[in-house]
Amino acid sequence: MDIVKLFLDLNIEIQKKFAPLSWVDLTHYDDGTGSISFTDCGEPEDQFFNKMCEIKEFVKTFGYTAELIKWRADCECPYHEATININFHGGEL
């Protein structure tokens, strides 16, 4: 199946299960990997990052490899951000 279709379908499923979400970026690479980035919706830090961990584990249920990168709010960036890197072939990231 086409990786772009898998990526779009995955994002729809994430939205259905975990909304509300504040999407920042969706990136697909030709090597079968991609990333999704989110910012918080005003929820507390621990609640936001727990949700991001749940999304990462949800991505894995499709047979993909996923890793979570967290950026905590600070004086230069007043909101939390998270990126989930995905390998749709299930290999290393």
C-alpha positions as CSV (number, residue, x, y, z in Angstrom):
1,M,0.0,0.0,0.0
2,D,1.1,3.5,-0.7
3,I,2.9,5.1,2.3
4,V,1.2,8.5,1.8
5,K,-2.2,6.8,2.1
6,L,-1.0,4.9,5.3
7,F,0.2,8.2,6.7
8,L,-3.0,10.0,6.0
9,D,-5.2,7.2,7.3
10,L,-3.1,7.0,10.5
11,N,-3.5,10.7,11.1
12,I,-7.3,10.4,10.7
13,E,-7.3,7.6,13.2
14,I,-5.2,9.6,15.7
15,Q,-7.6,12.6,15.3
16,K,-10.7,10.3,15.9
17,K,-9.2,8.7,19.1
18,F,-7.3,11.6,20.7
19,A,-9.0,14.9,19.7
20,P,-8.8,17.7,20.6
21,L,-5.3,18.0,19.2
22,S,-3.2,21.0,18.1
23,W,-1.4,19.8,15.0
24,V,1.8,21.7,14.1
25,D,3.3,19.7,11.3
26,L,3.0,16.5,9.3
27,T,6.0,15.4,7.4
28,H,6.4,12.4,5.1
29,Y,9.7,11.3,3.7
30,D,10.3,9.2,0.6
31,D,12.1,6.5,2.6
32,G,8.9,5.4,4.3
33,T,9.3,7.5,7.5
34,G,7.5,10.6,8.7
35,S,6.8,12.7,11.7
36,I,3.8,14.4,13.4
37,S,4.2,17.4,15.7
38,F,1.7,18.7,18.2
39,T,1.6,21.6,20.7
40,D,-0.5,21.6,23.9
41,C,-4.1,22.8,23.9
42,G,-3.6,24.5,27.2
43,E,-3.6,21.3,29.3
44,P,-1.0,20.8,32.1
45,E,2.4,19.5,31.0
46,D,2.0,16.0,32.4
47,Q,-1.4,15.6,30.8
48,F,-0.1,16.7,27.4
49,F,3.0,14.5,27.5
50,N,0.9,11.5,28.7
51,K,-1.4,12.0,25.7
52,M,1.6,12.1,23.4
53,C,2.9,8.8,24.9
54,E,-0.5,7.2,24.3
55,I,-0.5,8.4,20.7
56,K,3.0,7.0,20.2
57,E,1.8,3.6,21.6
58,F,-1.3,3.8,19.4
59,V,0.9,4.3,16.3
60,K,2.8,1.1,17.2
61,T,-0.4,-0.9,17.2
62,F,-0.4,-0.5,13.4
63,G,2.9,-2.3,13.2
64,Y,5.0,0.9,12.8
65,T,8.0,2.0,14.8
66,A,7.5,5.2,16.7
67,E,9.5,7.4,19.0
68,L,8.5,10.5,21.0
69,I,10.6,13.6,21.3
70,K,9.4,16.1,23.9
71,W,10.1,19.9,24.2
72,R,8.9,21.5,27.4
73,A,7.7,25.1,27.6
74,D,10.3,27.7,28.5
75,C,10.8,31.4,28.4
76,E,11.5,31.3,24.6
77,C,8.6,29.0,23.8
78,P,5.5,29.3,26.1
79,Y,3.9,26.0,25.1
80,H,4.9,22.3,25.1
81,E,5.6,20.6,21.9
82,A,6.0,16.9,20.9
83,T,7.1,15.1,17.8
84,I,6.4,11.5,17.0
85,N,8.8,10.0,14.4
86,I,7.3,7.1,12.5
87,N,8.8,4.3,10.4
88,F,6.0,2.7,8.4
89,H,8.2,-0.3,7.5
90,G,8.7,-1.0,11.2
91,G,12.4,-0.7,11.1
92,E,14.8,1.6,12.9
93,L,14.3,5.4,13.0
